[in-house]
Amino acid sequence: MNEKPQKIALITGAGRGLGYETALALAERGYLALVSARRWEDAERAAAKLQEKGYAARPYALDVVHIGSIIALENALTADPARLDVLVNNAGVYLDEDEGLFEVSEAKFRETFETNFYGPFHLIRALAPLLRRSEAGAVVNVSSGYGALNGMGGGSAAYRVSKTALNALTRIAAAELRKDGVKVNAVCPGWVRTAMGGSLAPRGIREGAQSIVWAATLPKHGPTGGFFRDGKAIPW
Ligand SMILES: NC(=O)c1ccc[n+]([C@@H]2O[C@H](COP(=O)([O-])OP(=O)(O)OC[C@H]3O[C@@H](n4cnc5c(N)ncnc54)[C@H](OP(=O)(O)O)[C@@H]3O)[C@@H](O)[C@H]2O)c1
């Protein structure tokens, strides 16, 4: 018998919201879910919920704005499981929802970038060696239609620009990792009922997570360097 090894997925910001739902959906598909959250107890609780359902999950503390936290995770994962098939850069903040370009502080702008851009930037660079060991590695950058230059309007400048930068990072990382068989895509989950999306959002959390799961589970020769919602390409 030549059994395929269990696939391994790391999800950031998986203590709640779309991150938790993505971890659950991947675990349901047989992945070992590496459930990370900035507070250890949130990661532990989320992983325990998956384990109670009979799924494979491990908790990790990861604050994506702290390089020391990223290095500690890199070291832990390099030791065990020593491979990564999927990295879901889900952790994100939306700090300037009700502010315009002339109201938002520079501090808030930088704070948004630390999480939404530099988090994925550091994680992709730190974990690329583990992704290269996969048969078919995949990075999913959870972006937003708000980051699309196509139709870009006013308001929420920090959030929008951070996601535009994340989209550019997606293209560059996809181009540079293509030769290693690692796909890198950006996805928009749509407007989803989470703490961030609010109660008026039209989409349920499971539906929103589907866009992320689609990109995480693409076949070996699936698309790379794209921007997708519901498995369909959308304009940058
Ligand atoms: N909801 C929507 O309508 C929508 C639309 C488009 C895109 N998105 C994107 O989808 C992703 C998930 O959003 P969501 O709706 O699930 O939001 P959410 O419910 O507010 O969850 C955000 C998650 O990010 C985590 N996080 C924030 N800063 C972090 C850090 N420094 N280190 C680690 N984790 C951190 C939070 O952890 P804590 O619990 O520790 O705060 C939480 O788990 C985000 O990237 C967001 O921009 C959402």
Ligand as a Chemical Component Dictionary entry (heavy atoms), coordinates in Angstrom:
data_LIG
# 
_chem_comp.id                   LIG 
_chem_comp.type                 NON-POLYMER 
_chem_comp.pdbx_formal_charge   0 
_chem_comp.three_letter_code    LIG 
# 
loop_
_chem_comp_atom.comp_id 
_chem_comp_atom.atom_id 
_chem_comp_atom.alt_atom_id 
_chem_comp_atom.type_symbol 
_chem_comp_atom.charge 
_chem_comp_atom.model_Cartn_x 
_chem_comp_atom.model_Cartn_y 
_chem_comp_atom.model_Cartn_z 
_chem_comp_atom.pdbx_ordinal 
LIG N1  N1  N 0  -16.045 39.512 6.862  1  
LIG C1  C1  C 0  -16.003 40.052 5.667  2  
LIG O1  O1  O 0  -17.027 40.537 5.148  3  
LIG C2  C2  C 0  -14.717 40.081 4.884  4  
LIG C3  C3  C 0  -14.749 40.582 3.568  5  
LIG C4  C4  C 0  -13.572 40.608 2.818  6  
LIG C5  C5  C 0  -12.414 40.136 3.384  7  
LIG N2  N2  N 1  -12.393 39.668 4.680  8  
LIG C6  C6  C 0  -11.119 39.205 5.224  9  
LIG O2  O2  O 0  -11.277 37.933 5.802  10 
LIG C7  C7  C 0  -10.295 37.736 6.844  11 
LIG C8  C8  C 0  -10.990 37.221 8.089  12 
LIG O3  O3  O 0  -11.936 38.192 8.482  13 
LIG P1  P1  P 0  -13.190 37.877 9.433  14 
LIG O4  O4  O 0  -14.377 38.437 8.761  15 
LIG O5  O5  O -1 -13.172 36.479 9.888  16 
LIG O6  O6  O 0  -12.834 38.878 10.641 17 
LIG P2  P2  P 0  -12.882 38.694 12.215 18 
LIG O7  O7  O 0  -14.063 37.899 12.603 19 
LIG O8  O8  O 0  -12.726 40.083 12.741 20 
LIG O9  O9  O 0  -11.578 37.832 12.520 21 
LIG C9  C9  C 0  -10.309 38.369 12.325 22 
LIG C10 C10 C 0  -9.320  37.336 12.756 23 
LIG O10 O10 O 0  -8.001  37.868 12.557 24 
LIG C11 C11 C 0  -7.281  37.662 13.747 25 
LIG N3  N3  N 0  -6.186  38.608 13.925 26 
LIG C12 C12 C 0  -6.211  39.954 13.877 27 
LIG N4  N4  N 0  -4.979  40.441 14.125 28 
LIG C13 C13 C 0  -4.178  39.382 14.329 29 
LIG C14 C14 C 0  -2.802  39.215 14.630 30 
LIG N5  N5  N 0  -1.994  40.276 14.797 31 
LIG N6  N6  N 0  -2.285  37.966 14.735 32 
LIG C15 C15 C 0  -3.087  36.888 14.577 33 
LIG N7  N7  N 0  -4.391  36.964 14.327 34 
LIG C16 C16 C 0  -4.934  38.205 14.199 35 
LIG C17 C17 C 0  -8.321  37.803 14.860 36 
LIG O11 O11 O 0  -7.800  37.285 16.056 37 
LIG P3  P3  P 0  -8.279  37.827 17.527 38 
LIG O12 O12 O 0  -9.460  36.986 17.910 39 
LIG O13 O13 O 0  -7.080  37.619 18.377 40 
LIG O14 O14 O 0  -8.642  39.284 17.372 41 
LIG C18 C18 C 0  -9.440  36.995 14.247 42 
LIG O15 O15 O 0  -9.213  35.604 14.428 43 
LIG C19 C19 C 0  -9.613  39.092 7.016  44 
LIG O16 O16 O 0  -8.363  39.091 6.373  45 
LIG C20 C20 C 0  -10.568 40.059 6.329  46 
LIG O17 O17 O 0  -9.913  41.221 5.860  47 
LIG C21 C21 C 0  -13.517 39.627 5.426  48 
# 
loop_
_chem_comp_bond.comp_id 
_chem_comp_bond.atom_id_1 
_chem_comp_bond.atom_id_2 
_chem_comp_bond.value_order 
_chem_comp_bond.pdbx_ordinal 
LIG N1  C1  SING 1  
LIG C1  O1  DOUB 2  
LIG C1  C2  SING 3  
LIG C2  C3  SING 4  
LIG C2  C21 DOUB 5  
LIG C3  C4  DOUB 6  
LIG C4  C5  SING 7  
LIG C5  N2  DOUB 8  
LIG N2  C6  SING 9  
LIG N2  C21 SING 10 
LIG C6  O2  SING 11 
LIG C6  C20 SING 12 
LIG O2  C7  SING 13 
LIG C7  C8  SING 14 
LIG C7  C19 SING 15 
LIG C8  O3  SING 16 
LIG O3  P1  SING 17 
LIG P1  O4  DOUB 18 
LIG P1  O5  SING 19 
LIG P1  O6  SING 20 
LIG O6  P2  SING 21 
LIG P2  O7  DOUB 22 
LIG P2  O8  SING 23 
LIG P2  O9  SING 24 
LIG O9  C9  SING 25 
LIG C9  C10 SING 26 
LIG C10 O10 SING 27 
LIG C10 C18 SING 28 
LIG O10 C11 SING 29 
LIG C11 N3  SING 30 
LIG C11 C17 SING 31 
LIG N3  C12 SING 32 
LIG N3  C16 SING 33 
LIG C12 N4  DOUB 34 
LIG N4  C13 SING 35 
LIG C13 C14 SING 36 
LIG C13 C16 DOUB 37 
LIG C14 N5  SING 38 
LIG C14 N6  DOUB 39 
LIG N6  C15 SING 40 
LIG C15 N7  DOUB 41 
LIG N7  C16 SING 42 
LIG C17 O11 SING 43 
LIG C17 C18 SING 44 
LIG O11 P3  SING 45 
LIG P3  O12 DOUB 46 
LIG P3  O13 SING 47 
LIG P3  O14 SING 48 
LIG C18 O15 SING 49 
LIG C19 O16 SING 50 
LIG C19 C20 SING 51 
LIG C20 O17 SING 52 
# 
